[in-house]
Amino acid sequence: KVTLTTAQGWDRGGTGVGQGSNRGGTAEEKGRDRGGGCYRSLLLASFPPHLKLKVYLRVADQEKDPLFWNTWAQRTLKNALILQKLNQNTAKNLILFLGDGMGIPTVTAARILKGQLSRQSGEETQLEMDKFPFVALSKTYNTNAQVADSAGTATAYLCGVKANEGTVGVSAAAVRSQCNTTQGNEVTSILRWAKEAGKSVGIVTTTRVNHATPSAAYAHCVDRDWYSDGEMPAEAVQAGCKDIARQLFENIPNIDVIMGGGRKYMFPKNQSDVEYPGEKKHFGTRIDRRNLVEEWNNRMKNKNAYYVWNKKELLSLNPNSVDYLLGLFEPGDLPYDLERNNETDPSLTEMVEVAIKILKKNPSGFYLLVEGGRIDHGHHEGKAKQALHEAVEMDRAIGHAGLMTSIYDTMTVVTADHSHMFNFGGYTPRGNTIFGLAPMLSDVDQKPFTAILYGNGPGFKVVNGLRENVSTLDYEENNYKAQSAVPLSMETHGGEDVAVFAKGPMAHLLHGVHEQNYIPHVMAYAACIGQNRDHCMSSSGASSLSAALPSLTALLTLIRLFC
């Protein structure tokens, strides 16, 4: 990594440039040509002398040789041809990694960040999800929303049915916040289908375990914000609607592994928190005075069940002696990975490792939902650095899960519920730090700008009637709020399609462009659960018959000999 100081241009690896940039010996007065692209009327020489750009300048010599690219492409082609032999095994295990808010621009930026954290240029880096052989696009709209929210989308990719925004585990016939539209409109999830098929099931999230994404796996609720009865209208409680925390323990008996945040929603109102006893914002919220954790402990006695609330307790467990685990590590959401206390807070990767060790003991296999939920929160707050580090940590968890399972019997899917108004651009040079400046000034207000920008959000700021000058700020600080075009206290979701990465049995069925609710149907088909069992019975019957034929032949031969 080299720091470049711009004075009358910018110096690249010792080459001084006067009124433009010299690449390959060609100086341009009004910009520079990059493979046919051109910076129109942008003078790099106009950078103020104090402004510094941090970029990786080394372009490997091998990349200048066409043989390098041709060889790489040919190797990729051979790997692609191998994929013609489709994996049509039955999936014993199913894992869904859900990056909340992880749109395609976030995936690309996280890839670059991952590389740069390893002191590489970044662009050529591979995420673990990049290595998956099959990729599709998912259409994320809700039944009543062009730009979706996390609740309606969770119902789609977990229950197989598109739904209204703000609702979980109910069909589009249910109306948000209207309790009396719940009954009769419930839809079940793939987690339930797996449990009913005899598999172990688990939920791991960096948000509250009763947040939008995980709640669609077990709850039927017309309002995603009904975390406990303390957040519900009195009339909804009186009408018999249940809060989401309560449904976590009552709807699907004995979910094998539950890990995340949301501790305060499980305890009576005003009961102090075990970790933050003096902070009222972390006190219990339940008006019904129930202690759901205590109830769980009592119900799970003599079942090798453990409740933990910190990393030390979690990692001290022997997964071989644990059949059921409830881990609630924060009163609300878990901290951002950049702010995580390594002594007390488990990482997503650590939680996933423990979960798989417990779940894989079941000879019938397992279903595991893993949510990198705080990618979404980072974007909403305009804090791209937090969001991207969350995405990199989820990718690390994906890689670790891959080492603990096999593509021959485990289908793994990675996707997002929706995108965000996040992007990056500005003709940045190869290796430009992902959180850095674009290599030019605006030709309108003559100020620099970061490559990362938001379409809307809290980063909008005007100083003396003009856009704030980012060169006066620490734009690589963890909580820096990237500039946005439209001022909002919270940045919004984006409406474009999101990627679906798949590997393992039947992963080839995730291809092209699909409705989001298609995803659990494919996963269920791969595992022969839910409504997708007929093909398994016929194929298992055929295989059983073929396996029995040699024995039958031998038996007939013996009959002929002795009769």
Secondary structure as the mmCIF struct_conf table of DSSP 4:
data_model
#
loop_
_struct_conf.conf_type_id
_struct_conf.id
_struct_conf.beg_label_comp_id
_struct_conf.beg_label_asym_id
_struct_conf.beg_label_seq_id
_struct_conf.end_label_comp_id
_struct_conf.end_label_asym_id
_struct_conf.end_label_seq_id
STRN STRN1 VAL A 2 THR A 5
BEND BEND1 ALA A 7 GLY A 9
STRN STRN2 ARG A 12 ARG A 12
TURN_TY1_P TURN_TY1_P1 GLY A 13 GLY A 14
STRN STRN3 THR A 15 THR A 15
BEND BEND2 GLY A 18 GLY A 20
STRN STRN4 ARG A 23 ARG A 23
TURN_TY1_P TURN_TY1_P2 GLY A 24 GLY A 25
STRN STRN5 THR A 26 THR A 26
BEND BEND3 GLU A 29 LYS A 30
STRN STRN6 ASP A 33 ARG A 34
TURN_TY1_P TURN_TY1_P3 GLY A 35 GLY A 36
STRN STRN7 GLY A 37 CYS A 38
TURN_TY1_P TURN_TY1_P4 ARG A 40 SER A 41
HELX_RH_3T_P HELX_RH_3T_P1 LEU A 44 SER A 46
BEND BEND4 PHE A 47 PHE A 47
TURN_TY1_P TURN_TY1_P5 PRO A 49 HIS A 50
STRN STRN8 LYS A 52 VAL A 55
HELX_RH_3T_P HELX_RH_3T_P2 ASP A 61 LYS A 64
BEND BEND5 ASP A 65 ASP A 65
HELX_RH_AL_P HELX_RH_AL_P1 PRO A 66 ILE A 82
TURN_TY1_P TURN_TY1_P6 LEU A 83 GLN A 84
BEND BEND6 LYS A 85 LYS A 85
BEND BEND7 LYS A 92 LYS A 92
STRN STRN9 ASN A 93 GLY A 99
TURN_TY1_P TURN_TY1_P7 ASP A 100 GLY A 101
HELX_RH_AL_P HELX_RH_AL_P2 ILE A 104 LEU A 117
TURN_TY1_P TURN_TY1_P8 SER A 118 ARG A 119
BEND BEND8 GLN A 120 GLN A 120
BEND BEND9 GLY A 122 GLY A 122
TURN_TY1_P TURN_TY1_P9 GLU A 123 GLU A 124
TURN_TY1_P TURN_TY1_P10 GLU A 128 GLU A 128
HELX_RH_3T_P HELX_RH_3T_P3 MET A 129 LYS A 131
BEND BEND10 PRO A 133 PRO A 133
STRN STRN10 PHE A 134 LYS A 139
STRN STRN11 ASN A 142 ASN A 142
TURN_TY1_P TURN_TY1_P11 THR A 143 ASN A 144
STRN STRN12 ALA A 145 ALA A 145
BEND BEND11 GLN A 146 VAL A 147
HELX_RH_AL_P HELX_RH_AL_P3 SER A 150 CYS A 159
BEND BEND12 GLY A 160 VAL A 161
TURN_TY1_P TURN_TY1_P12 GLU A 165 GLY A 166
STRN STRN13 VAL A 168 VAL A 168
BEND BEND13 GLY A 169 GLY A 169
STRN STRN14 VAL A 170 VAL A 170
TURN_TY1_P TURN_TY1_P13 ALA A 172 ALA A 173
BEND BEND14 ALA A 174 ALA A 174
TURN_TY1_P TURN_TY1_P14 ARG A 176 SER A 177
HELX_RH_3T_P HELX_RH_3T_P4 CYS A 179 THR A 181
BEND BEND15 THR A 182 THR A 182
TURN_TY1_P TURN_TY1_P15 GLN A 183 GLY A 184
STRN STRN15 GLU A 186 GLU A 186
HELX_RH_AL_P HELX_RH_AL_P4 ILE A 190 GLU A 196
TURN_TY1_P TURN_TY1_P16 ALA A 197 GLY A 198
STRN STRN16 SER A 200 ARG A 208
TURN_TY1_P TURN_TY1_P17 VAL A 209 ASN A 210
BEND BEND16 HIS A 211 HIS A 211
HELX_RH_AL_P HELX_RH_AL_P5 ALA A 212 SER A 215
TURN_TY1_P TURN_TY1_P18 ALA A 216 TYR A 218
STRN STRN17 CYS A 221 CYS A 221
BEND BEND17 VAL A 222 VAL A 222
TURN_TY1_P TURN_TY1_P19 ARG A 224 ASP A 225
BEND BEND18 TYR A 227 SER A 228
HELX_RH_3T_P HELX_RH_3T_P5 ASP A 229 GLU A 231
BEND BEND19 MET A 232 MET A 232
HELX_RH_AL_P HELX_RH_AL_P6 ALA A 234 GLN A 238
TURN_TY1_P TURN_TY1_P20 ALA A 239 GLY A 240
HELX_LH_PP_P HELX_LH_PP_P1 CYS A 241 ASP A 243
HELX_RH_AL_P HELX_RH_AL_P7 ILE A 244 GLU A 250
TURN_TY1_P TURN_TY1_P21 ASN A 251 ASN A 251
BEND BEND20 ILE A 252 ILE A 252
TURN_TY1_P TURN_TY1_P22 PRO A 253 ASN A 254
BEND BEND21 ASP A 256 ASP A 256
STRN STRN18 VAL A 257 GLY A 261
HELX_RH_3T_P HELX_RH_3T_P6 ARG A 263 MET A 266
BEND BEND22 PHE A 267 PHE A 267
STRN STRN19 PRO A 268 PRO A 268
TURN_TY1_P TURN_TY1_P23 LYS A 269 ASN A 270
HELX_LH_PP_P HELX_LH_PP_P2 GLN A 271 ASP A 273
BEND BEND23 VAL A 274 GLU A 275
TURN_TY1_P TURN_TY1_P24 PRO A 277 GLY A 278
HELX_RH_3T_P HELX_RH_3T_P7 LYS A 280 HIS A 282
BEND BEND24 PHE A 283 PHE A 283
STRN STRN20 ARG A 286 ARG A 286
TURN_TY1_P TURN_TY1_P25 ILE A 287 ASP A 288
HELX_RH_AL_P HELX_RH_AL_P8 LEU A 292 ARG A 299
TURN_TY1_P TURN_TY1_P26 MET A 300 ASN A 304
STRN STRN21 ALA A 305 VAL A 308
BEND BEND25 ASN A 310 ASN A 310
HELX_RH_AL_P HELX_RH_AL_P9 LYS A 311 LEU A 315
TURN_TY1_P TURN_TY1_P27 SER A 316 SER A 316
BEND BEND26 LEU A 317 LEU A 317
HELX_RH_3T_P HELX_RH_3T_P8 PRO A 319 SER A 321
BEND BEND27 ASP A 323 ASP A 323
STRN STRN22 TYR A 324 LEU A 328
BEND BEND28 GLU A 330 ASP A 333
HELX_LH_PP_P HELX_LH_PP_P3 LEU A 334 TYR A 336
HELX_RH_3T_P HELX_RH_3T_P9 ASP A 337 GLU A 339
TURN_TY1_P TURN_TY1_P28 ASN A 342 THR A 344
BEND BEND29 ASP A 345 ASP A 345
HELX_RH_AL_P HELX_RH_AL_P10 LEU A 348 LEU A 359
TURN_TY1_P TURN_TY1_P29 LYS A 360 LYS A 361
BEND BEND30 ASN A 362 ASN A 362
TURN_TY1_P TURN_TY1_P30 PRO A 363 SER A 364
STRN STRN23 PHE A 366 GLY A 372
TURN_TY1_P TURN_TY1_P31 GLY A 373 GLY A 373
HELX_RH_AL_P HELX_RH_AL_P11 ARG A 374 HIS A 380
TURN_TY1_P TURN_TY1_P32 GLU A 381 GLY A 382
HELX_RH_AL_P HELX_RH_AL_P12 ALA A 384 MET A 404
BEND BEND31 THR A 405 THR A 405
TURN_TY1_P TURN_TY1_P33 ILE A 407 ASP A 409
STRN STRN24 THR A 410 ALA A 416
BEND BEND32 ASP A 417 ASP A 417
STRN STRN25 SER A 419 HIS A 420
BEND BEND33 MET A 421 MET A 421
STRN STRN26 PHE A 422 PHE A 424
BEND BEND34 GLY A 426 GLY A 426
HELX_LH_PP_P HELX_LH_PP_P4 THR A 428 PRO A 429
TURN_TY1_P TURN_TY1_P34 ARG A 430 GLY A 431
STRN STRN27 ASN A 432 ASN A 432
TURN_TY1_P TURN_TY1_P35 ILE A 434 PHE A 435
BEND BEND35 GLY A 436 GLY A 436
STRN STRN28 LEU A 437 LEU A 441
TURN_TY1_P TURN_TY1_P36 ASP A 443 ASP A 445
STRN STRN29 PRO A 448 THR A 450
BEND BEND36 ALA A 451 ALA A 451
STRN STRN30 ILE A 452 GLY A 457
TURN_TY1_P TURN_TY1_P37 PRO A 458 GLY A 459
STRN STRN31 VAL A 462 VAL A 463
TURN_TY1_P TURN_TY1_P38 ASN A 464 GLY A 465
STRN STRN32 LEU A 466 ARG A 467
HELX_RH_3T_P HELX_RH_3T_P10 VAL A 470 THR A 472
BEND BEND37 LEU A 473 LEU A 473
TURN_TY1_P TURN_TY1_P39 TYR A 475 GLU A 476
BEND BEND38 GLU A 477 GLU A 477
TURN_TY1_P TURN_TY1_P40 ASN A 478 ASN A 479
STRN STRN33 SER A 484 PRO A 487
BEND BEND39 SER A 489 MET A 490
STRN STRN34 HIS A 493 GLY A 494
BEND BEND40 GLU A 496 GLU A 496
STRN STRN35 VAL A 498 LYS A 503
BEND BEND41 GLY A 504 GLY A 504
TURN_TY1_P TURN_TY1_P41 PRO A 505 MET A 506
HELX_RH_3T_P HELX_RH_3T_P11 ALA A 507 LEU A 509
BEND BEND42 LEU A 510 LEU A 510
STRN STRN36 GLY A 512 GLU A 515
TURN_TY1_P TURN_TY1_P42 GLN A 516 ASN A 517
HELX_RH_AL_P HELX_RH_AL_P13 TYR A 518 ALA A 527
TURN_TY1_P TURN_TY1_P43 CYS A 528 CYS A 528
TURN_TY1_P TURN_TY1_P44 GLY A 530 GLN A 531
HELX_RH_AL_P HELX_RH_AL_P14 ASP A 534 PHE A 562
#
